[in-house]
C-alpha cells in the first residue's frame, strides 16, 4: 500500500461497514459519516466489503461487493460497498435486519490494480503469488475479480487461481492463456471481525 492503516483504522472501517448496513436495513437510509474523521479516510481507494454468516466457528459467504479501482473516498466506498454486499449481491437475496446478529464483516482496502505484462501467458505463473496478490481477469466486456484471501481459503495454486478468476468473469477456465486477455494484480490490507460484532483484527493471508 502507498499509505498505512493502523489496527484502530481497521476497527473504524469494519464498524463503519456494520453500522452502515444496520442503519440501511433499519431505516432505508445511508449512514451519515462525521466530517471529523481523519483526512486519510477521504483518500480515494479501492475497497471490498465481505459479509459472512458465522455459525459455530464456521463462515459462509453472505455477500461481497466493492470497488476495484480508487474512484471514491475510502469512507464512501466502504459505505456503498457494505450496502451493496448486503442487498445487491446477485448470488444472494437481500439481507434482512434479523440476519445481522449472525454475520461478521470484513473490509479489504486495495492497491490500484497493476497490469501484468508478459510475452507468453504461461509466464503469469511466475509473477503471481498466492497469499499476496488479488487478481482481475479482463477480456472484452468480461471482468472477474478475486481477493487475495480467496485462493488461500480454497487452497488453490496459482494456475487454479487464474482459472477461477476467468470463470468469475464468465469466461472459460483457460481464457487466461488466450490472446487479448488482460490479467491485473493488486494487494490488500484486510480487517475482519473475529465474532459477530466482535473484536476486529488485521487478517494476514
Secondary structure, 3 states (H helix, E strand, C coil): CCCCCCHHHHHHHHHHHHHHHHHHHHHCCCCCCCCCCCHHHHCECEEEEEEEEEECCEEEEEEEEEECCCCCEHHHHHHHHHHHHHHCCCCCCCCCHHHHHHEEEEEEEECCCEECCCCCHHHHHHHCCCCCCEEEEEECCEEEEECHHHHHHHCCCHHHHHHHHHHHCCCCHHHHHCCCCEEEEECEEEEEECCCCCCEEEECC
